[in-house]
């Protein structure tokens, strides 16, 4: 089969399309013929950063080369001896083995059936692949960790981005009042997805507008941004960080002063959550916004695009 191998960290050109052995489904796995892959910022991070690659892939230098990628949609072509959830011919999607090696940059992917869900018939493989890591992050942030309730005010930063555009939709589905932030370029998209308010950070500080949020979804890394988000939370609110580890003394002190629930979350592969996302996609409560689509032969170009930091929605690669 064809797959992209990474021998050493570096530029997108370090991803080399190669003929390699087709995997076999393990006892509790299914073998998926890949139809679409989604590209995330973390993909580019592990490609260029050795420490990040070793940590997130849970690997060692001696195991090079690696096949990157976790987000996949496709068709089951083989089932493991003890795999019972899916059958050959089923169309499935999911985030495979995160943390760990999903090996999604390939024509065939061996995936634990517990990480997958059936793809709704009404959406494309590309739309399904897009709604994996990013959608799971949004779902787990809002439902698993924040436990958002109807009528609560939720502040979502980078609301037109990969995670953000799903978070807006999920928060609205949960009955929240959604305040979205981003550049002016993201206003139309965020409002079209259900945001009740939109703050252009180039024109206005969100701390001047929001002072009583119940929940903040914080995807930014700088401590200064996190401190501003804390200012926008009510006492006893919930701060869900996707990047910042919340370990700086000033951040810890601000969290304690407001008696916040806070967590630096890590998204996890979870078939039950994927089934919830599949249901929202099928019912029309959730949709994937595709910013750019690349052919499998152009996958390194998809990495170049994600590294611009300006993507609205998701980047997918189709086979």
Phi, psi and omega in degrees: 000165175267138178207155175269124179253141175245111180277324182209155182291151179161208183291168179306331180294348177286347172278115188244125179285123190220153170276127181218172185288137177288133180287165175246150178287129174286182186305317182249026183244165168236151175263124184252127169281113188291133174245334179203151179229147172251146180250133182237161175305326180294332177298314180292325180298312182289332177295320187263343188242115184296315180299316178297319180298311182297322181288309187285322177280351182052058187226183177229159180303330183291344182272000177300150001277165182243152169256119182274178172099146180228335189264119187218148169223142181178201187242133178290126179243352181200144178237144177290165187302324182251015177273123186236350188281329184233160178234163178303132182101343178293141174263125188228166175207157178170172173260119191259123169055053176248124349300153181128196185250104177281331177055046185276345181280060186204161180289334178226140181229126173273117188233135172301132182296337179289352179258002189241164172219160175292136176286128175302142185295333187275000181238157182282165175298324179296316178296325179289313180301323179299324186269051180240266183304312183293316180291322176297320178300313180297316181297311182292327176296313187277322187263307184289315187263310183279334181051054184299135179248158179303135177089352180283155179264124182240125177261122183240115178275157181050049192290345178260002181278189184301301178291316186301319185289334172283321181299320177303313184292319181292318179299319178295320178299327179280355177091018182277160167268117189256123171252120184252147174234159179163188175281170179300330182297337181263357186301307185301316181295311183300317179292324179293336180272356174120359179301137180276329178221152178224131180243118175279112186293345176280344184250335187204141176282131180295337178292339177281340185257318186247118180231000186221033180294142173281326185220140169237129171264110190250101180266000185271154182267321187300137178302324181300318180294319179298318179298323176294321178297321178298322177300328184277354180268146171287161172302131181084008179286186184236129179247116181249107181263136179261333181240308185291134182279358175061032184260350180294145183303317181295323179291314180298320179294317180295322177296317180294319181299323181266002179053051182274150160278131181218147179205140168264103188276155170234125180293144181232147176294127186205108182297327178296318176294322177299324179293324176296317178295319177301320179295319178295320177297316182295324183275354180083010178277349181218137176220150177267129174263117183266114181279324182204146179232132181236151171285157181305324180292345182252017186306320177302329177293328176295325175294320177299319181294316182294332182281354174290336181072013184243012184288131174257111186094218189236155174251131179234159176234131183246150180242000000 
